Amino acid sequence: MVHIVGAGCGAPDLITLRGKKHLENADVIIYAGSLVNAELLSFAKKDCDIYDSAKMTLEEIINVIVSAESENKTTVRLHTGDPSLYGAIGEQIREFSIHGIEYDITPGVSSFSGAASSLKTEYTLPDVSQTVIITRASGNTSVPDSENLVSLAKHRATMVLFLSTGLLDKVTKELIEGGYSPDTPAAIVYKATWADEKVFRCTVSTLKKTAEENKITKTALITVGDFLTSDFSRSHLYDPDFSTEFREAKK
């Protein structure tokens, strides 16, 4: 059995209870060493075999898992954040199907959620933005033409960009071309929820300058949108003049 586990966004106590249990019971752990907090490995058994997937190819990862399966061992494939977002688990699942390997997935706290907690804000504010676009700039890994930043920026919704810190010239140009004004609020969140987390607030036009001045080149999320600074309307959820399924409006 293979358990694909989301490690959470950085702080070791943000892994789920289920994820922690899988780590404690694993015979083999293959973790994304370039991104996962190594403190999580302290949950492993003393005799657990541990591999750093940052130094492995897909074929090498699958070979380790197939070998573990032949010995009736349980493997945890530990991914950063939530494995469903930029976790490259699809290609692994495809291999599991080819080899007849059973697997399940344990979700984790994504870094886009961690970034919101670091910013101490809400992405979805009434009358400001009710949509969060999670995407990346096109670089070594392309994105579909219909999902380029110019077209997505037309919505002027809250946007969170993964894997784009090294492409900030391109990001700024395309966001402005798409519809964000140069002075649209933005923020760079470096290693959200880690002990060495850093938050830098700026604008769309100053993203690159901010990253360069603070020597941020990777392991950061870019957030863009008026949710960062705008005033917003009160929701109906707790409004005394609004009735819900659970309470009557107070006259």
Beta strands, then each sheet from edge to edge (+ up, - down):
strand 1: 2-6
strand 2: 28-31
strand 3: 49-52
strand 4: 75-79
strand 5: 103-106
strand 6: 132-136
strand 7: 158-162
strand 8: 185-190
strand 9: 198-203
strand 10: 220-224
sheet 1: 3+ 2+ 4+ 1+ 5+
sheet 2: 6+ 7+ 10- 8+ 9-
end
